[in-house]
Amino acid sequence: MISTLEIQARSQDSFDYVREIHKPHGELDAILDWCKVELVSEWRWQLVDVSSNTRPGRYIFYFDNDRDCVAFTIKWS
């Protein structure tokens, strides 16, 4: 059995699909909650620029399959 300490994090390059989004301050939690429920394959996200009250944050999401990437794009882009 593999312990959680032995599991290596996947690099972004190992995902086939990538989507960048820009969202206002306070919207990331709703997006992450949706992803946890709706996506069927592995996914990750990365913070590129922090959001503030005057400008949106910049986030990159990585997906294993096209179904998840398309669903995410329709919902959040």
Secondary structure, 3 states (H helix, E strand, C coil): CCCCCCCCCCCHHHCCEEEEEEECCCCHHHHHHHHHHHCCCCEEEEEEECCCCCCCEEEEEEECCHHHHHHHHHHHC
